Amino acid sequence: MAVQTPWGYTVDGQSIPSVITVAQFKALCPGMSSTDTEIQAVLDAVSAAVRDWCCWHVSPSLSCTFTGEGDGRLLMLPAMGVTSVTSLSIGGEACTGFEWSANGMVRLVDGRFPDSWRSVVCAYSAGFSAASVGQVVAQIAANSLAAAPGVSSERAGNVSITYNQTGAGITGGVSLLPRDYAALSPYKLARAW
């Protein structure tokens, strides 16, 4: 079974797993009092936010299939961290004369890709280990779990309490902060598919 992604390719399996597991989150953020169900829901939301900003699934490494078109001798896959290209077909015919790079480029050794929509099908594996982006995902999730929705501060007499916020003036929910964008920028594709 294949799952269609919003980024223009499919992945093998029934779903795309969260960037990190509940166990990995607990190891990175010990002491959080949330239930496993709450943590998983937030990890799913954070994973979706990170992936939408990066324009691909980022982590973990998954078997993917891209159907699209090349440009001249070059095909740009919507991925980084490519670890293998298992097949390439052009116009329904298998092609073996190609080379690929980890940054998601596939180049024909001879010839050119046709000027036809959806004429190229490429199967590949791509994605980084959770260790690469896991801390950022854990940090965003912990911030979301700790921020009480709806209340940013309280004041009673001379006592003032400011609660954790997921962004400037935002309480609860999942928000990527400028520091998160900076940490994730090496994983963002320059071209949105």
Secondary structure, 3 states (H helix, E strand, C coil): CEEECCCCEEEECCCCCCCCCHHHHHHHCCCCCCCHHHHHHHHHHHHHHHHHHHCCCCCCCEEEEEEECCECCEEECCCCCEEEEEEEEECCEECCCEEECCCCEEEECCCCCCCCCCCEEEEEEECCCHHHHHHHHHHHHHHHHHCCCCCCEEEECCEEEECCCCECCECCCCCCCHHHHHHHHHHCCCCCC
